[in-house]
Amino acid sequence: MAKRWYVVHTQTGVEEKIKSHIENKLKLSAIQDHVSQILVPLEKVTEVRGGKKRITERKFFPGYLLVQMELTDESWYLIKNTPGVTGFIGSGARPVPINDSEVEAILKQSVERQEKPMPKTVFEKGESVRVNEGPFVNFTGVIDEIFPAKGKLKVSIAVFGRSTPVELEYWQVERL
């Protein structure tokens, strides 16, 4: 029987703990060959705290694990009865595997977000922001354009009574 990918629903915030608990249970069981991988997809995000830019990791799909395994009664029972696991995703009594293309897309997106951190906050056009870093500190303005690939915004700021477009990085501004 071939190994397929399954999505396991867990309690949010304890995915890593549940992953290690499943791995420990597998080491002690006779079915450790049935499970190949257990993944908690992560992404890197940038945020500003205390005036300093920080890069942190957060879960890509909070409350879910991806498990590549050969589905047998034993492997299903071992994972399903792990504390913190609420069940498998799928209709009916047995879990339904997800397509390999879906897993590849999730893994690709996770790798991309690991390499190029995304901002923790997402901005919208027309939103009011305050500049908290750089030469225009404490000025307020309105977002005209958003450049997510660059992590920059074009903000209209009133300077000397005139609206002036200024290009700023995400971490240089905060929502009002």
Secondary structure in CASP SS format (residue, H / E / C, confidence):
PFRMAT SS
TARGET T0000
AUTHOR 0000-0000-0000
METHOD secondary structure of the structure
MODEL  1
M C 1.00
A C 1.00
K C 1.00
R E 1.00
W E 1.00
Y E 1.00
V E 1.00
V E 1.00
H E 1.00
T E 1.00
Q C 1.00
T C 1.00
G C 1.00
V C 1.00
E H 1.00
E H 1.00
K H 1.00
I H 1.00
K H 1.00
S H 1.00
H H 1.00
I H 1.00
E H 1.00
N H 1.00
K H 1.00
L H 1.00
K H 1.00
L H 1.00
S C 1.00
A C 1.00
I C 1.00
Q H 1.00
D H 1.00
H H 1.00
V E 1.00
S E 1.00
Q E 1.00
I E 1.00
L E 1.00
V C 1.00
P C 1.00
L E 1.00
E E 1.00
K E 1.00
V E 1.00
T E 1.00
E E 1.00
V E 1.00
R E 1.00
G C 1.00
G C 1.00
K E 1.00
K E 1.00
R E 1.00
I E 1.00
T E 1.00
E E 1.00
R E 1.00
K E 1.00
F C 1.00
F C 1.00
P C 1.00
G C 1.00
Y E 1.00
L E 1.00
L E 1.00
V E 1.00
Q E 1.00
M E 1.00
E C 1.00
L C 1.00
T C 1.00
D H 1.00
E H 1.00
S H 1.00
W H 1.00
Y H 1.00
L H 1.00
I H 1.00
K H 1.00
N C 1.00
T C 1.00
P C 1.00
G C 1.00
V E 1.00
T E 1.00
G E 1.00
F E 1.00
I C 1.00
G C 1.00
S C 1.00
G C 1.00
A C 1.00
R C 1.00
P C 1.00
V C 1.00
P C 1.00
I E 1.00
N C 1.00
D H 1.00
S H 1.00
E H 1.00
V H 1.00
E H 1.00
A H 1.00
I H 1.00
L H 1.00
K H 1.00
Q H 1.00
S H 1.00
V H 1.00
E H 1.00
R H 1.00
Q H 1.00
E H 1.00
K C 1.00
P C 1.00
M E 1.00
P E 1.00
K C 1.00
T C 1.00
V C 1.00
F C 1.00
E C 1.00
K C 1.00
G C 1.00
E C 1.00
S E 1.00
V E 1.00
R E 1.00
V E 1.00
N C 1.00
E C 1.00
G C 1.00
P C 1.00
F C 1.00
V C 1.00
N C 1.00
F C 1.00
T E 1.00
G E 1.00
V E 1.00
I E 1.00
D E 1.00
E E 1.00
I E 1.00
F E 1.00
P C 1.00
A C 1.00
K C 1.00
G C 1.00
K E 1.00
L E 1.00
K E 1.00
V E 1.00
S E 1.00
I E 1.00
A E 1.00
V E 1.00
F C 1.00
G C 1.00
R E 1.00
S E 1.00
T E 1.00
P E 1.00
V E 1.00
E E 1.00
L E 1.00
E E 1.00
Y H 1.00
W H 1.00
Q H 1.00
V E 1.00
E E 1.00
R E 1.00
L C 1.00
END
